[in-house]
Amino acid sequence: MAKASGAFGRRATVWSSVLLASTMLTGVGAAFAQATQVEEVIVTAQKRSEDLQDVPVSIQAIGGEKLDALVVSDFNDYVKFLPSVSFQSTAPGFSSVYMRGVASGGDGNHSGSLPSVGIYLDEQPVTTITGALDIHVYDMERVEALAGPQGTLYGASSQAGTIRLITRKPVIGEFDAAIDVEVNSVSDGGTGYGAEGFVNIPLTDSAAARLVGWYQYDAGFIDNVLTPRTYPTWDAFTGGNGTITNAGLAEDDYNDVTTVGARLALKIDLNDNWTISPTLMAQEATSNGNFSFDPQLGDLQIARYRPESNEDRWYQAAMTVQGKIGSLDFVYAGAYMKRDITGESDYSDYSFFYDTLFGYGSYWTDGVGNPIEPTQYIRSEDAFTKESHEIRISTPSDLSLRFVGGYFYQNQTHDIQQRYMIDGLGDFLEVPGWSDTLWLTKQFRTDKDYALFGEVAWDFAPDWTLTGGARYFLSENGLKGFFGFGTGYSSGTGVGGCDPALPVYANGPCSNLNKTTEETGFTHRVNLTWSVDEDRMLYGTWSTGYRPGGINRRGTLPPYGSDFLTNYELGWKTMWFDRSVRWNGAIYLERWDDFQFSILGANGLTEIKNAAQARIRGLETDLTWRVTDGLTVNGGAAWTEAELTANYCGFTDALGNPVTQCATPQAPKGTQLPVTPKFKANLTVRYEFPLGDFDAHVQGSMVTQTSSWTDLRLVERAIIGEQEGWTAFDMTAGVENDAWSAEFFVQNLTDERASLYRYAQCAEAVCGGAVYSVPNQPRTLGLRFGRKF
């Protein structure tokens, strides 16, 4: 027989593996005879409460008890246990999230593309363009990761998937409370500590409140080491006085974080059919220092010449109303979120390399022509608001023909202020009205989404269900204000490019940007499900997702359009051996057409173009095995092959179509997409046993992934380098009873130095001489104590 080849051969190999695994499971059935059943997991991925095994969607769910067992407290902690999720992180609260390899590596700029993965807090979206909201994880019901396009029920920014954080809700008629404290020590770092607590208070026979609070101090582990720096041109210009040091800023373990927050939730049953659930949640995280290191200086060491810090404050007021209108279920979910980030960061690499290569240091003088130190730094103020409203109705879930549908509206705003500064800068070089400011971005961005959506499920035959859904959307994007230099540095850009006919935004010097764009479209989802028996289900899905387009702030460039992802998926949900083993998974093929790609153009301005095509093939699976009443094994894995299907040349033709034929493509056909490793997996083994009057446990976890790149383009890859694969281990051991708990834990047992992101401070061709790596947290040993009331 001829050997199978191409995509068919690979699919045949995957299905052969699935069938072989099923046969192996059946053949070892006797070993499971004494096992205990796996606990049921309830999810709300399809906007209704359902058993995970009944939902024909690829979902990875981590329940609240498991989140506690894994010592999860923030975004980095839980995302490593989600195999389909990858991310790039520069600091807490500044992470770009990706799923199933749908990543170009150029997202996160304030004037760039929206995220391709939606982040939800309960029913409300909390995605912001700067990065995933780093919500402290405590008193959570579960975390759900929905892989693949979720464009029917979740819409914009859920192109590649959705992550949902579900909080625990107030319980009527029950008092419950707990407090937990922790102390930990970071290898080669400082000492951290924290306290968390909640109380559930019955207010009346039909109302309850739940109050949650937390304080967390995360110790630093990056050293800002004493390092002199000489600017060659400025040194010559000043007769040998061009050397600076960071003596006043040198400090060990200087990247600490303090997080404080609270959540107040109410539940009010108006009658047997109607419930109102308002929630108010707020958090403030203050971080100091930088979270990367320079391998040329040494492990966990960096040299910074300006103070660096960020203060990230946000709150969200949300309301959910649930009820019945006749036989229909009604839900309203609305929220208003405000997020303010103020920061200061070093930008001296830009000054140094531009001085070294282009004589940059001779440009900068004070008001009377005396040379000044050319060190640049950035002061930023970002103010976000996000308002969302969704109304949906659904028929009873036990009908053979079921429907869910509704209307969604979202309005996001981003007030952007970034000042690139040099102390003592002459007023003729400043942006008018902004002292010491060489470059100013003072812009206001809006992103609006309107959508009608609906999905129908039909049990057309015993054990067979056909589901079809669509979402019609209208998206609007606007960008106005000022960006650029003063006229003393550039006569044609910045102030020199302002249009006196445009209204001035806020306290900008003038306006050189005021553009909007609008587009409509629709996405769909078609699913066929076969319930083989009460413990096994197979499904096939054809779905699409989208990410809205937007404005290019460079006036000569047209807007960039929406990009679309088409997904073909075959999946399985199965229980085996008297439900002691749960094995789920999916294989998929996705096509990402004309996807948005951000690059730094002339003068360091971000440009976004629909200029690349890609294909993504993959497999994701998770397994839970209750070996005995006390021993549980669970794990998950994802294999992803994401690559360009056409050359990426870096430009479009006059009509905006991507050019794929060029002499030297920046990334040729077949190039692996950045960020996502080809393989990522995790495994956890937990053993619980009685110990006197206590329940005791020991647990070990492993997370591993292969190498990845941070950029799509080959030249930039050669400069930045590859992120090596890594494997990390965690362990815990503890005891608890009805009132008390105590636990010892170790995170990153072997002190593995994983690279979460590699970057240069400015354009790689200029600043590539200093490449930084953002590591995971070094080995951390800690103790946790808890008291229940």
C-alpha angles and dihedrals in degrees: 000000000000116000115255113246142186124013092334091056092050092048090049089052091051093050091046088055091050092050091045091051090050091051092049091050091052092047094057096044094121090066090064097052094108096039126121123236120266112250118255116253118211117206135176099208093129094047092263133078111264141155109266089235092059096054115092093211129099101252132168110196127188112193126217095257091050091048088056092045091052091050091239116175106149147015096282091052098056101032092063088064092054106083096193093054126084130172148180118224133187097172140338108304093017104090127131110212128210136178133203093001095296094144135122097180095232103092132111101063113133091234095040142084123320118248119275094217122064121221116205131190103203105310097341130084115237100175115139127183095237092061147300113307104254098222115188107245111228132125090013123158092209148312117243125197113194108195122208132025112333094180097132102059101015107032130185119033089019092090096123100020147308134252116204127193110200116197125210111260131222115274116219117227097014133098114210133160142163142174127203129189131189140189124187142173124217118214109247086004145074138283122278132194142173148174131214134178146162139193128197111203126188107223100181137340088281105033140058139174131213120199120190128181138176142183120188131177113192113197121230126245105177117096120213098211128204106262129160119220127198122201103211100206094040089047091056091042091055098040098253101327097109100109123104132181136201094224093132092052103038108121140149121242091005100156100084126152131208117196126185127171150142142205128205118190130178131194119197122181105205090186139324092298108034130063131176119202116184119181134188119192130175136174139177123196121186116191129184131200129002127306098212134072137213110238089203090064096042143272112324092354130125139166117227126172102191131050114268128200144136132206113197115188125174143157135186129200111197138176131194122188119190127183149122131270103192105307093338124100113229127201131180118186120181136163145172119206129185122190126181124186124185120183149161124205140178117253099174095123088067090052094046100047095041089049091048096046104030108019091254094159095069093063099069123083138148124251094286098043102266115143116254133196106276097212109137128206135175129234114190139184118186121182118188131185126184125186121181136175129183130179119185139167129199138184122238111290094231094065119105089228111045133178138191122179145141152136129287132194129180133175120187125183131186122192103200124199121167124164121193101202143190118188115242095014114169114255092237088063096045128095100257112266094012113093119220089001116136096174128020132192110191107163141145119216128192129189118185128183129190121181144171114200139178141169130192125197120195125189092208095170137009108292094001127103129180117198127188130177142167139189124204113201141187116195129188128191127185135178126183140161136056138320131169147043134320119259092258089071103028127020096189106040134048109011088002090061098047122128112222089205092065120088114249113247117226110313097332117138092243138319129271097162134054113143138142135187133191135191141171134207145131140244129204144198127202120183134179117195129190118193100207090188136326092289103040135056134175125195143178125205136192110188143153134211134189143202117207122246126232152176128310106215093212101093096219093060125081122232117277117242134230116280122218134211121205116201130197112185140175117191145170136208112193142168121197141190101019090324094298091123126051115191121177133166150141140212119208148179119206132185119204110196127198091345121194115258126187123211135170106251131183115332089013093287117154114241123191122202136173090233113133144063127206144178124209125195124180155146128222126184142165132192134193121190124185095203094179135346088278105030122075129175122189136163146153138209140187130197114196130184108185119170144152116267093197136028116278105221097171099240143067133225125254091278094052095255116141115257111226101171114074137133097248113018115202087227119011126216111286095034112145113246114246133252100025119092117221090237132026127168144162135197130191128187118189128182121191123190140160118264112183108296092345138079108233133196143184122195139181128191134188130194122186138171139171127241126293142181129239097211136042097216119087098221091052090047091055090053100042097036133215124300106237123229118256145191125208133185132207130187138185137185126183153136134230144172134181092293111021139041135181129182139178116206140181121197119196092011096189093042092242114188103222120184112228094176139356121203149149121232095241137005107336094232089060107029097031091111089079114048119178132202126208106215133200116251113285122244109311126195119194150164126219127193127188139187125196123201 
